[in-house]
């Protein structure tokens, strides 16, 4: 596709919208098939943008083997409103993208096998299409019964409906319906030119992924901003930045101090949530020793973030073009001391978990998702890697401070694999933080040249920028488009939960319904990250 689609990468700055090639739908459809037939490629984002009376479809495809990003478009004549062939019929991975386009704009896909509303957005084209009338899939049979859970839950979780079809205790099918929150985040982002407000909105996309989503926003807005990068930002963000700092191949040669600090914040967030999820899994099987130990260790990690910026969840830390909380030698020493302690104590908890027969009896061969299933639905992140799919943006499409990286990949795809992934990723994140802080010390930690955030920003007119970040759940993708005045015309957000909720639905097939809570906890997906 190199000669047809626009080719770029995750370090590139904004591109002119008029440089994005526009195809007839038949050509666009065939090209998308070509990408999706390639196991090394997957779709990062696919959305539609009003363009006058027409609708511009934009696809961002990733080649994980080369690090290239391909962007192409199709212009739909809304007056003709042609019926379009559906990619979902051939590639289930596209179901969420096409369902959202159909829901928001009334596009008709003639052969979409799952053309149900995705989010029930406030500004959807059919306001009479109510979540209370959702067309649940059903199976008839004298031995079958349905179980409804939600939207209000006994635990402290957000609203969502889980509709089970069971044969006795065995789950035959699960359908998950979200969209109860109507937050309108994307609309709010493009409804203001106040960059500080946009940053605060980015922090609320998913409350447990503040560093991930805010980093994605900041890198995106920095790429499309009509200004030069300052001393606190990498001056050069290109595809040749994979070299290391003084032999440290985990850090990009062109990483700035700000890049390194953002990476440290992201890895601290990853460690904190993985420890919390380990504890939650212990709690669900009444293994209280593991639960309380993990709660104590998570507290050390989030208190480290609070020591850094005054907030346990990193709110206020990640800001465009600079930071209000640059790392000092005192803070670096404290971070290293705390992660050393957490690494040592968590290793003991993890060892006890993985050798205790009563724990393994609940986790092994439960909630399994096969590699082929994970590929078919476009699984990302930790859950994908536990099922044998090596998909990690840090390795395939690095950004900022990240250099060479090799993700851990397991094969069984069950709960114990997702637990082991957390154990291994905590080890990896601790090592990354050490390397990053070593790199920061080598670059020099003088605060004199460090920049404070910039919010008085005008965007390059009629451009598109995107950023890919490997959050703790998986691949985050933000896309910004500017108008002819240099304002924010459109903003698109993808949380990894968009893909992985379907993975949970597959994981519970064939297990007892009483095992649903631990299956659900082993993924820990975001309701609000889905309900944008």
SEBA-559189 format. One record per residue (C-alpha): y, x, z. Coordinates in pm, whole numbers, plus 32768, in hexadecimal, padded with zeros to 4 digits. Example, Ala and Ser with C-alpha at 12.3 -4.5 7.8 and 13.67 -1.06 7.14 Angstrom:
% residues 2
7E3E84CE830C;7F96855782CA;
This chain:
% residues 532
800080008000;80E58132800E;817B80E27EBB;81CC7F777F11;82137F428081;83247FF6813F;828681158201;8313818F834C;829B81ED84AA;82D781A48618;83D982B98641;84B082558518;860981BF853A;866E806D84AC;862E80128342;870C7F45825C;86897DE58233;86C97DF280BC;85D97F1A80A9;84B57E438121;83F07DDD7FEA;83CA7C667FAF;82937BE97EFD;82137AA57E71;81287A067F6C;7FF27A4A7E99;80427BBF7E94;80A97BBE8002;7F667B0B805F;7E8D7C027F9F;7F437D2B8037;7F117C9E8194;7D9F7C768147;7D947DE180DC;7E267E4F8228;7D4D7D6A82FA;7C0E7DD38247;7C537F3382C3;7BD07F5F8427;7CD9806B8463;7DF27F728426;7E707E4F84F1;7F9C7D6884FF;80A87DBD85FF;818C7C9985AB;81A17B8384AA;82BA7A8784C1;83AE79B683F7;852A79C483F9;861478BA8367;86D379488240;87C8784581C1;86F57721814C;85C577FE812A;84D778A3821F;84957A19821D;83387A798290;83277BE08314;81E57C9B835D;81C97DE3841D;80757E8483E6;7FF87FBB849A;7F0C80C58418;7E77815B8552;7DD6827C8498;7F1983068402;802A828684E9;80D581DA83C5;817C808883E5;81917FA382B4;82957E918291;82937D838186;83217C258158;82FC7ADA80A7;841C79E68065;83B4787B808A;847477687FD6;8498765A80E1;850475577FE2;83BC757A7F26;82FD75A6806E;81C3761C7FBD;80757603806E;8004776780B9;7EA877FF80D2;7E5B78688236;7E0579CA829D;7D6B794283DE;7C4D78A9831A;7BE07A0982BB;7C6D7ACF83DE;7C747A228534;7D5D7B3685AE;7E797A8384F6;7E52793385A3;7F6A795D86A2;806579D6859F;802078BD84A9;801277B385B9;816B78198634;8200781684D6;816B76BF8494;81DE763785E4;834276B885C9;838C7679845B;8295757583DC;81EB766182E6;80A775C5826D;7F71769F825A;7E7475D58198;7D3A76768221;7D9D76F5837A;7C6F76A78458;7D3B76B3859A;7E9076218545;7EEC75B986A5;803C75F48753;8059774787F9;817D772E88EB;821D75D588D3;836E767C88B4;84A175AA88FD;852375D48798;83D6759286E9;83F074CC85A8;832873A2862A;83B1733F877F;82B9721F8791;819C73198798;816873148911;809A73FD89E6;801B72C68A97;7F6E72618953;7ED673B38904;7DA573878820;7C99743188EF;7B5C7498883E;7A3373CB88B2;78BA73D2888D;77EB729788B6;769F72A0896D;75F371EC8A89;75C173328B49;772873A88B20;785973688BF8;79C373DC8BFB;7A7F74818D19;7BFB74938D1B;7CB475988DE7;7E3375968DFA;7F4975918D9B;7F9575A58F10;7EB1769F8FBC;7E4776D99121;7EA67848910C;7FFF78DC90DB;7FEB78E38F62;80B378488E4A;806277058D91;7F4B76F48C93;7E2576138C43;7CBD768B8C2D;7BD675868B94;7A6675DF8BB8;793F75448B04;780B75838BD8;7697754E8BCC;765175328D3D;76F876668DD3;76F6772D8C8E;783A77408BCA;780776EA8A5C;797376F289F4;7AC9772E8A90;7C1476C789F6;7D5177548A91;7E9B769B8A66;7FE3773C8ACB;814976E28A76;81B2762A8BB0;82E376FE8C01;83CE76DD8AD3;849078138B3A;853C784B89EB;855779C28A26;856D7A2888BA;867A7923887D;8736799B89B3;87247B048936;87C27AB387EA;88B579BD888B;89827AD1892C;8A1E7C1988BC;8A337C8E8A25;89477DB98A2B;892E7DBB8BA6;88C57C4E8BA3;87C57C9A8A93;873D7DB48B6A;871C7CCE8C96;866A7BCF8BBD;85787CDF8B49;85257D258CB5;84B57BB98CDE;83C87BA48BB5;82A17BF18C99;82EF7C408E03;81D07D378E25;82327DF48CE7;83A17E3F8D28;83907FAC8CBF;82C17F578B8A;83947E3D8AFD;84E47ED08B5D;8485801C8ABD;84267F608980;85767EB08980;863D7FEF89C1;858E80BA88B3;85BE7F9A87BD;872F7F6C8806;876B80E687FF;86D080FB86A5;87A87FE78616;88EA804086CC;8A0B80B385F0;8A4A81EE86B9;89BC834A86E4;88C1839987F0;895B844C8919;88DA857689D6;87FE84968AAD;87388419897E;866084D28886;873E85418767;861985478679;851084388675;843784798549;82C8848C84EF;82C586068519;830285FB868F;819A862186FD;81BE878A876F;81C087DD88DF;82B9886689D9;824A89C68A32;80E2897B89DA;80D8882C8A8D;804387618972;806386168A2C;81DE86238A0A;8297860B88C0;836387408869;849586658832;847885A38975;85BC85808A35;85D785708BAD;860F83F78B89;84D283D48AB6;840C84888BC4;849983B28CDB;844382738C1E;82E082F08BEB;82BE833F8D5E;833981E08DB7;824181468CC3;811B820D8D4C;817981BB8EB4;8179804D8E4F;802280798DAF;7F95811B8EE9;802680108FD0;7F9C7EE98F0C;7E467F858ECF;7E237FC29046;7E977E5F908F;7D997DD38F97;7C867EA39034;7CDE7E0A9183;7CEC7CAC90F1;7B8F7CD4905E;7B157D4691B3;7BB47C169253;7B0D7B279160;79B47BA291C5;7A0A7BB7933A;7A017D349340;7B1C7D46943A;7B117EBB947C;7B617F049310;7C6C7DF69308;7D347E719432;7D117FDE93CB;7DA07F8F9273;7EBA7EC09306;7F227FED93D8;7F1180DA92AE;7FD57FF191CB;80E27FE492D7;8103816092CC;813881549153;8235803A9148;82EC80CC9273;8309820D91A7;83B681479096;849580A8919C;84F182009221;8552825D90BD;862781319059;863780429180;85437F4490EF;83C87F439114;83947EBA8FB5;84857FA78F02;85977EA88EC7;86DC7F5E8E85;862C80A18E26;8607808F8CA9;875280678BF3;87CD80A98A8E;885282048A3F;884282808BA5;87E0823B8D09;888781F28E55;8768829E8F0B;871F83F68E75;860384B18F1A;865F85C4900B;858886DC9093;8566861D91D9;84E784E89124;83FA85B2904B;836586539181;833684FD9222;8293846990EA;819F858C90CD;81478579923F;81088402922F;8034840290F4;7F62851E9184;7F15844592B1;7ED6830E91E2;7DF083CA90F4;7D1F84549211;7D00830F92D4;7CCA823191A4;7BB08314912B;7AF782CA9270;7B2781529245;7AB9815E90DA;7983822A912F;791D8133923C;7951800F9150;788480A19037;775880FC9110;77457FC191E5;76237EE69169;76C07D9C91D9;77FE7DEE9115;77467E598FDC;76697D238FED;779F7C4A8FBB;784D7D238EB6;773E7DAD8DD3;76E37CDF8CA0;77E67BD98D00;79097B778C23;789B7C508B02;795D7C6289BC;78B97D1E889E;79747E1887C7;795B7D3B8693;79EF7C178754;7B0A7CEF87D9;7B5D7D69867A;7B4F7C0885EA;7C507B7E86DD;7D327CB186D8;7CFA7D198840;7DE17E2688C4;7E0C7F0489F1;7D207F428B10;7C4B7E118ABE;7C167E848957;7BC07FE689BF;7ABE7F618AB8;7A147EB8898F;7A047FEF88B7;7B4A7FC287F3;7C1C80FF8804;7D72805D87F2;7E89810788B4;7FEB8130882F;8015827088FA;7F0C830D881A;7F3E825D86CB;80B6821E86BF;815C82FC87C6;82C782D2882A;83C48375890F;8326848189E9;81BD84478981;8112855888BA;7F9C857C8888;7ECA84838947;7D5A84248947;7D0982D089DE;7BD082838AA6;7AE7819289EF;79B580E58A80;78B1800F89D5;781C7EFA8AAB;794C7E158AB5;78EC7D738C00;79A97D5A8D49;79247EA58DC8;79A27F4C8C87;7AFD7EBB8CBE;7AEF7F3A8E25;7A8180938DAF;7B9D80938CB2;7C9380638DCF;7BF481808E8F;7C08826B8D64;7D6682028D00;7DED82428E5C;7D6483A48E44;7E0483C68CED;7F54833A8D5D;7F6384218E8B;7F2785488DA1;803284CA8CAE;813284AC8DC5;80EA860F8E39;811186928CD6;824D85C88C9C;82F0863F8DDC;828E87A48D8A;833787738C39;846B86E58CE0;848488178DBF;845F88FA8C91;857788448BDE;8655886B8D0E;86BC87568DF7;883387878E00;88DD86398E38;8A2286AD8D96;89B0865F8C34;88F9851C8C88;899383E08BFB;89C382928CA1;8958815A8BDE;8A2A80D98ABF;8A597F668A8B;8B807F5C899B;8AA27F728869;8ACB7EF28708;899A7EE18629;89757F6A84CB;89A97E3A83EA;88817D95833D;87797E7D83CA;86267E5A8471;859A7F308588;84557F1B8649;83B17FCE876B;82467FE587D5;81F880328941;80A2804C89E7;80DA7F7D8B1E;7FCF7F698C28;7F3D7E328B81;7F557EC68A26;80307EC488F2;81927E40891E;82627E0D87E3;83D67DBA87D5;84927D7C868F;860C7D598668;86CC7CEB8532;88457D00850C;89307C2A8440;8A477C948355;8B3E7CAA8478;8A687D938547;89F77C868639;88937C3B86A4;88147B3A85AB;86A97B2A8614;85CA7BB88723;844E7BA7872A;83727BFF8853;81FA7C2D8860;814A7C5889AC;7FDF7CD3899A;7F707B8F8A41;7FB17ADE88F6;7E717B7C8870;7DA07B9B89A8;7D9C7A358A2A;7C9C79EC8919;7BD47B13899C;7BB97A678AEF;7B4079298A44;7A2879F089A0;79D57AAF8ADE;796E797A8BA3;787D78EE8AA3;772178EF8B35;778B793E8C9A;778E78528DC0;78D5779C8DF3;78E6782F8F52;791079868EAE;7A4C79198DFA;7B3A79988F0C;7AB67AFD8EFD;7AB27AF68D81;7C197A7E8D81;7C7F7B868E80;7BD77C9B8DB7;7CD07C598C9D;7DFF7BF38D71;7EBD7B668C48;80237AEE8C50;807D797F8C3D;81F279C48C23;81B67ADF8B2C;811B79D78A4A;821478BF8A92;834A79668A0A;
